[in-house]
Amino acid sequence: MSAVPDAPGFSTTIEALRLREWQLGPGQPTLVTDLFSAEDFHLIVDDRADVHVSSKDGRFYLGWFPNGRPGPDREGWIIAVTGTARVPGYRMMFGTETPADIVVAAVARVLETSRRV
């Protein structure tokens, strides 16, 4: 059961409406690449200075494109996990100006959900 408000709209406080400061700018991309060990992942830096990380089994991929990935979308980060015959995989994309701390959180969570079989 839910209570019906006395008046239409929403209520808030002046404190809740104050501006916030948000983290902006790409930050330090090495925060992301430092999450990977040579024991479990391959790391390649290509001739464009793009960084590619893949799991040894080939099912996980991280791409970092400091100047944007070639093509119309110009992504800065791509995280992809290949699916199986029964379950589809997924992919996440972030722009070149996405703070590395945000990408770290996404990558760390993906890595936490993986397990050796």
N, C-alpha and C positions, 0 to 999 in steps of 0.2 A: 504494500500500500504506500502511496506517496502523498505528500501534503501539497495542496494547491496554494500557490502564493497569493497574498492579499491583493497585489497589483500586478498588471502585466509588465513584461520587461525583465530586467535583471537588476540586482542590487550589488554594489561594490563599495569600496572605500577609496578615498583619495590616495592612500598609500599604495593600494593595489594598481592604480593607474599610472604611477610614476614610471618614467622611462627606465629601461634596464640597459646595461652595457653588455654587448654580445661579442664573443670572440670572432674576429674576422681575419682574413688573410690566410695563406697556405700554411704558415708555421714551419715546423721542421719535419720534412718527409722521412728522415731517418728514424723518427719515432715509430713509424709503420714498419719499415724494412728491418728494424732491429728485433721485431717479433719472431723472425724466422731463423731457424738453426740450419746449418749446412747438413746436419744429420738427416733432416726430414724434407728439405726443400732445395730446389735449384734456383739460383739467382743469376740473371743475365742482364748486363747493361749493353744496349745496342749502340749503333753508330749515331743515333739521334740523341743519345743520353737518356732514352726511355729505359725504365727498369721493369723487368718481368720476373715474377716469382711463381714457381709452380711446385706443387707437391710431387714427391718422387713417384706416386702412383698416377699422376697426371690429372687428377680430378679437381684439384683446387688451382685457381689462377688469380694472381694479382698483377695488375699492370699499373704503373705510374708513368704518366706522360706529362712532364713538367711544362711543356709548351702546348699542351692539348693534343689529343689523339687526332691523327689525320682523318678527315671526314667532316660531315655536316654538324655533328654534335659536339666535337672537340672536347670530349671527356678528359678529365685529369686523372681519375682513378677508376679502375674497373676491378670488381671482385666477382669471381664466377666459380660456382661449384657445379660440376657435371652430375647429372642425375644417373639413375640406373634404368634398367629395362622396365621397371614398374613405377618408379617415382621420378618426376621431372626435376631437373636441377634449377638453379636460379642465378641471377646476376644482379649486381648493384653497381650504379655508376654515380660518381661524384665529379663536380666541376674542378677546374684547376685552382680555384680560390677557396675550396672547402678546407677548413682547418684540419691539419694532420691529426690533431687530437680527436676529431670526430671520426675520421677514417680508422684510427687506432681502435676506438671503441667498437666499431663494426667488425673489423678484422679479428680483434680479440674474442668477440662473442662467437664468430664463426669457428675459430680455432678451438674454443672451449666446447663447442657442441660436437666436434669431431672425436672419433675414437679409433684406436687400432683394432683390426679384426683378424 
